[in-house]
Amino acid sequence: MRRKLGYRPSWLGYVGVDDVDAAAARIEELGGAVHVPPRDIPNISRFAVAIDPQMATIAVLKWLTPGQEQPADLSAPGHVGWHELLAADWEKALAFYGALFGWRQAHTDAGAMGSYQVFSAGGHTIGGMYTKPAGVPVPFWLFYFNTGDIDAAARRVKASRGQILHGPIEVPGGNWIVQCTDPQGAMFALTGTRSHDGIGYFERVAPRAPRTR
């Protein structure tokens, strides 16, 4: 159904908030738009789905039962370890998310594709954002999942009928990343270590990559 409406499969990130209704109203005040108004999943959570002023999709969520919240472990295998926004204008995007969620500017890396802005939430570095290349049609969030050996993980992607778009690419801190799509075309990324430094299974490429901890 979503394909018939012109949508392509994608991952949707949920940001925990204290008040979903207030967050949804604040999104609109800051120039975004709410596509799914606040609603409950009975006995589980309250959520809303929106787009930021640059058309990247986001969601906000609050668990309804005390104790359901679990602290995000950015280093646990299988968890999202890095959140990356390909924005139309990263400076305006950071201003929006800072006003909405209190995210703060960390350090900035300069590269061939421009500035890569790392940001933090609650004192923890959680991701980065940069102004997307002209060839990327719309802004979007890209989520990096923690894995073990990056080459083995990439082989599993291909064996499961996914595709490797870029990588492995070495990033600061000794980790490697690959950017992929699943069999339905949804884009995601993996981050992990590498058992060797040779070219091996992939050719080394050098597009913009996130800074990992």
N, C-alpha and C positions, 0 to 999 in steps of 0.2 A: 504493500500500500504506500509506504513512504517513497519508494522508487517511482511509483506512478505520479506522485505529487511533486516530483523533481528533487527529492532529498537523496543524499547518498549516505550509506551507513557510516556512523562515526561514534567515537566514545564521548560520553557526557560526564563531566566532572561535577561533583556536588561539594559545595562549601558549607560546613557546619556553621549555623548562626543561632543566636538566642531567640530571635523572633522572626519567623519567616515572613509574616505580613509586613512588618516594618522594613525588612530587607527588600522585599519586592517593591514597596513604595519608594524606597531610597534609590533603587535601580532606575525607576522612571524619573525621579527628580534629577538624577545625574545624566540623563540623556539616553538611557537604555530603554528596552521595551520588554514587558512581561508577556510571554506567549502562552504559558500554562499558569493561570492564577493560583494562588495558594490553595492547597487542598490536602486532605488527610488520606493516608493509607491507614485504615482503621487499626488502632492498637499498635501501630508501628512508627509512623513518622508523619510529619507535615512538610510539604515541599512546594517549590515553584520553579519553573523553567523560564529563562529569559535570554536576551541577547544584550551584549554590552553596546556602547555607542558605535563601535566599529564592526558590529555584526558577528562577533564571536559568541558562541552559545555557552551559557553557564547555568548552573542550578544552585539553589540554596535549600538546606534541609535542617530540620530539628527532630531528634528522636522524641517520641511521646512518652516513653517509659524511662524513668530515671535509671541510670546504670547501663543503658544500651551504648552510650558513647564509649569508644575505645581510642586511646591516643594513637595517632598515626605513627607507625614505625617506618621511617624513610629508608632504613637499611635492610628490612626483612625481605627474604626471597619471595618473589611473587607480588610484592607490594609496589605501588607507584613510588619511585624514589626521586623523581624530578618532574616538574610541571612547567611546560614551555609554551609561551604564547607567541605565535607569529601574528603580529599586530599590523594594522595599517600605519600606525604611528605609536611607537612604544612609549614615548614620553606622555602622550595623552592617555594611553592605556594605563600606565602606572598611576597617573593622577586619579583616574576613575576607580581603580581597585584599591588604591590607598584610602580614598574617601569612603568607599563602600565597606571594606573589610579591615582597614587599618594596616594593610601590607606596606612594608617599608623598603625603600631603596637601599641596596647593599652596594657592592662594588660593580664597576662597569669594565667590561673587557672590550678592547678595540680590535677589529679584524678586517679582513678584506671586504666583508659584506656590511661593515658599519659597526655600531655599538651594540653590545650584548649586555643587557641590564639584568643583573641578578637581584632577586628580591627576597624578603624574609617575612615570616608570619610568626608572631609570638616569640620573637628572638631567634627563630630557627630558619636557616636558609632553605628554601623549598623549591626554587625554580628560577627561571629567567625569561626574558622577553626581548624581542628585537623586531625591527620593522621588516616585514616580509619582502622577499624579492617580487618584482613586478609580475613574474610568471606564476606566482601563487594567487589563484583567483580571489579567495576570501580569507579573512583572518580566522584562525582557529587555534584551539588548545591541543597540544600534543603531549601525551603521557608516556613516560619512560618507566618500564617495569624492570625491577631488579631480577637478574638471573645469575647463573654461575658462569661457566665458560661461554663467552659470546659466540664462538664459532659453532659449538654444539647447539646452542639455542637457535642460531640462524639456520642450521641444517634442519632442526625440528620445524621451523616456520615453513621451509620449502617442502619438507616431507608432508606437511599438512595442507598443502596447496595454497599457502600464502606466498607473498613476494617480498624480496629484499629490494628496497629502493635505494638506500645508501649504506655503505659501510662494509666491514667495521671501520670506524673512525676513532682514532685515539683522542682522548680529551684530558685536560689537566687532572692530575691526581692518580693517573695510572689506569683508569678505566677505559673501556671501549664501548661504543654504541653502534647499534644498527637501527635504521628506520625502515618500517615494514608496512605491509597491508595484510589483513587477514583474507580468507577466501571470499568474503562478501565485499571487500574493497575498503573496509574501515582501516584508517591509518593508526599505527601505534609505534612505539619504539622500545628497545631493550637496552639495558646497560649492564655490563659485567666485566669480568677480567678476561685475560687471554693467556693461554698456556705457553705461547711462543710469540716472538716478535716479527716473524717472517710474514710475507704477503699471504702465503698459504691459500686458503679457500676463496678469499676475495682479493680484489685489487684495492689498494689503499686510495681513498679519495679524500678531498678536503673541503667540503661545504661547511657552513656554519654549524657548530656543535655546541651543546650546553656545557657549562662549567659544572662539574660534579664535585662533591665534597670529598 
